[in-house]
Amino acid sequence: MSNTKEKAIPLSEIVDIYAKTIEFLKLIHGEHAYEIRMLEEGTPKNKFSRSFLVNGDDVYEGNKVRTNSLTRENYNIWYEIVMRDVWTKYGPIGFNDCGIFFSPNSPDFDEIENCTLTDKDIRYINCQFIDIDASKEIRGDKEILKQWKKEQIKKVEQWLYPPSIIVLSKNGIHCYWLLDNGKKELFRYIQLQLAFYFDGDEKCQNPSRLLRLPGFMHRKDRADQYYVFIYKMKNIRYSQEEISKALPKITAEQIEESVKKQREHKPVVQLEPGQEKRLWKLVKNHIEVNRNTGNKITCRCPMPEHEDKNPSAWIDKEYQWFHCGSTHCGISMPLEELAEELGWDDVLVELNRPKYKINILNAYNKVKKHMVNVSDCPVLELSYYENEIVEQITKKVYKIFLSRGQVLNIKHRKYIRDIVNILFKSEKTVIPDLIPLDMGGGKSTIIEVFIVEMLKLNQNYGVILIKERIEDAVNTAQKINTEIDQNVAYVMYGFKQEECQRKLSKCDTKYRRSKNDKLIRYSSCEHRKYCRYYNQYIEQQKYPILIITYERLFNDVRNDTFAGKYRFFNKVFVREKLIIDEKPKLIYDSIITSKQFEKYSQSILGYLLFANDDAHNEFEKAIEMIRPLFSPGEQKRENILPIDPEFNFSKNFWIEFGCMAHYTDDYHKFPEAIENLIRYGGHRTTKTTKNGEQAVKVCTSHYCIYTYGNQFHSIIFDGTADIDFTYKHKNYRIFSFEPLREYSNFYFYECDYLKSTKTEMSKENILNAFIEQVKQISEEHPNSKIYLPVYMNTEEYIRDGLKEYIEQGKIKVAHYGNTKGSNDFLDCDIVIIQGFLHKTEDHYVSIHRAITKKFADDLEATYIDGLRRFNNKGIEHFKITDQNVDYTQEIKRSMQRDQSRDVSGKVYLFTNDTYLLEVLKWKFPGCQTVKWNPEKLLEERIVNNTHRQAKNEKLIYDFFIKNKDREKITFEDVVSSTGLDKTIVSRLLRKPVISGIISSLGFKRIKPWKEVYFIKQN
């Protein structure tokens, strides 16, 4: 096929072209996966990029989401669909603007998390290749260029080892030498040998390099396009060793010049002076140094297969590059690749450290410095009489703890007295008081005793107490009323069907319009006179102690009606203190999908149309203001600026809408979200669903501070307030309450290499393995009880699988989000956290915006070292600290809540987030960390892996299972027994899943110089 301009090609010919392309890809990759990437041609280069991963016949995009299939029969159809999809989403970028490229080398499909390959991802070297391009002078004349291509083809064809495949591109040729068992460590050096010998592009040497895919157009020049096509294709395979021996050896000068060019293309990691010193010290611990002068370290080659003892290798410190000049080796690669290949984890950590750095511990220390001690606050100084009262209340609290069998240490006793001091003496302040008393410190008991004793001193002592759960609010009121022996505490909460005399699903409240056009509430219910729900607002005015829920507090604070409603009781007396037990709702965040927008807006408009014209018109105008936000746009997160910062729905609207939905209903949240979106702005995301539809998600948020000036003295109790940055700590007077005890008998068992996402942990085979893992831990600890927090969608399945253990009381299961404030797990000394506690990325973007009141320039998250990290480090900071709060609270629902002694215990968790692991121990001083290799999950990962690439893993696994009783196993034992190449064995033994299963069998890896073996641990 010759070059052509825009020219229609018959469908039958197109099908033949794509069929040959599929044959080409299968010949190179076999059963391995590969990337197809669409890149916008022309200038600016690679402005648009879209990657697909093909594994078998399956096509994946983005975060490995399956989108289609790819076969000989549907290749052209798939390509046309993709192109039309691109045109729809990206406007002018489409079929006539993109070049199509592919990766000649392959990743391990199971190990990668997205579809854009990097050098680190490549595991299988399928071929050596070169890109030979004509000079600009030759390209100017088509006939000369044609003749030049023929000469290049003749040259490579007449060489000792002719290429297996030759592809003709617009300005030259691409040659591929198919390999048997290609080695990654030899790849770069042979690429350079080929490039120098055949005058090819020497920059084309990294393992993940892309080349043009034959069967598609070269489109850099729209007026002169060219079909890239296959000139020759044969299944001839070579070994890297025979190719390398047939080519001239590269000189040190050529290597150094090539390294310089490579580093211009991909710069070295920039190191700070102290970090640079640490890096080279770590590197020298792994090699046998011969000489260290200037920018070069000369050493013996550290590759296990290199038997030559001469110092033939060198490392260039300026360019961070390793090269072995031995004729038996010739390995040349970046230091980072070498460290990855040989498992130098400490070197990798040091190299990767500057890429993404967040100093969260420093932020925690700043909060600690901001804290104040009770003894340092003059306003809390007590008179003789006041001190007597505080002592009396404190002793009452001590007695209750002792009656429960809890022994109080000196620090705990002091903290109880300090809190009573704050509750008694602290006056109305502009900013709330924040008390981060450790979970299990007894804050609810202290609050209840304080209220009771103050009422005994003064029957008109008024307090508003906030509880998260209705059950807790009711129980607290009953305790206070029992102690005082009269009804002094009253609970306000929403409508409950079981309390309704008519058993309605919601209160049948109506409105009528009076003569002066005001809306007046009335009810048609015959039980109205005795209805708690209907009369509770009037009823609460008779009681000094009012107890309400977080949700009511949050809504009243947002509507600025809280103080007016609840400050006074018995007409003249004032409730001066607002005590919030546990963290209140600080951030309003809401997500509206395009489907929800249409559903809710139409439903509400339909209702208001028959109820009230003014309310209908008001809501309709608001809907039209935000409707454009739900139109599909670019596939990214983008900020939405405030539309009208003064916007509010009228009181008339809320009254009418109140007939339709109560504030606890989903419908009620919709107008609130609209109101906040118009006032505060937000962000939106457009994504393509599996059905190919475009879905828009709009998110909005704002921050709430519980401050009432001189109306209330607000006190918030929250055991994790000191590590929770959703508090703007500068807006609070935060008291210093450190952990009450040491955790020297508490162990974190961490697995940092298995996926534990909700998607992964929802797979039936993984779930079954996880259940077996939990059973194994339970059997290993027969005298322990296990608290098992799990994903909501897997809870029922896990309960069924662990039914016997649950019935015996050995295991207690609960899903995330359903345990806050619960004391049901206090007898559990082991916690197993099923997966990674991670909220949505949109949630973290929303919290950052609400807290900082800033719209971040970059809202996207990308994969960094296998983890999703936000490009904006401020958002990432809030994400990690939020996760730390969630983990800490889940762990302290267990026996670790007991502050009277150094309770022994274990927590098993999955995460490879080093920042999270670093801060997670902040609330557990003295705890210890243990590497965890979950045997049952590892067995599932290896034994039932259906991919053909996993067969070598199974061979090594089977060998160690058969020999698990041996005292010592050498590297040579593994090689000879499995029949695998040394390089493959060396690489597989360093894979976390393999090294994990070996460790779980009781073996420890020993690696003296040039020897690897495994010994059995006692």
Disulfide bonds with the S-S distance in Angstrom:
none
